[in-house]
Amino acid sequence: MSGPRLWFVDELSLGLMPKAAGLFIEVLKQLRGEGVTTLLVEQNTKRALRVADDVCVLASGRSVFTGTAEA
């Protein structure tokens, strides 16, 4: 995994204590600053929005919102 440009991360916080999950979010922010793209699947919306640029929210397997994290 030398110099990945894209990461796929599924349920980053699942089974982790909140402090550890927060540290991983900070790592994702750092990687973003280095030009690494991350596709994050996460049920904790607040945590995901802290690191996201764009989002797609699913409900019962259907997209109910697509846009920027700010929106």
N, C-alpha and C positions, 0 to 999 in steps of 0.2 A: 504494500500500500504506500509506495513512495510517491508522494505528491498527488493525491487524489484531487479531482476537480469537482466531483459530485459524491455526496453521501446520501444514503437512504437510511433513515432512522425511524424505527417503528416502536411506539410507546416508550419513549425515553424515560419517563418517570415511573413506569409500572414496577412495583415492588421495591422502589428505592425510598429511603427516608428523604423528606423534603429538602434538607440541606444538600445531600448528594445530587439530587435532581437539579437543584439550582446551580451547582457547580458545573454540571454538564451543559446547561443552558449557556453559561458564560463561555464555555469552550466553543460552543456553536457560534456565538457572537464573534469570538476571536477568529475562528475559521472563515466566517463571512467576510471579515475585514481583510483576510488574506486571499479573497477571491474564490473561496470554495463554496459551491452551491449545496444546500441541504434540502432534501425532501423529508419533512418531518410529519409523521402521523402521531397525533397526541390527543388524548381525551381531555387533558387539563388545558382548557382553552386559554385561561389567563396566562399560564406559563408559555404556551405556544406563541401567543401574540406578542410576548416580550422579545422574541427573537425573529419573528416573521416579517417579511416584506409584503408578500402576497399570501392570501388564504383561500381555501375552498372548504366550506363547512358542509358536512354531510349529516343528514338525519334519516334514519331508516334506509341507508344506502343511496339516498338521492341528494344531489347538490341543492342546498337551500340558500347559499350565499357564495359568491365568488367576487373577490376584490382585494383591495389593499388592507393591510392590518389596521391602519388608521381608521378606515371606514367602519 
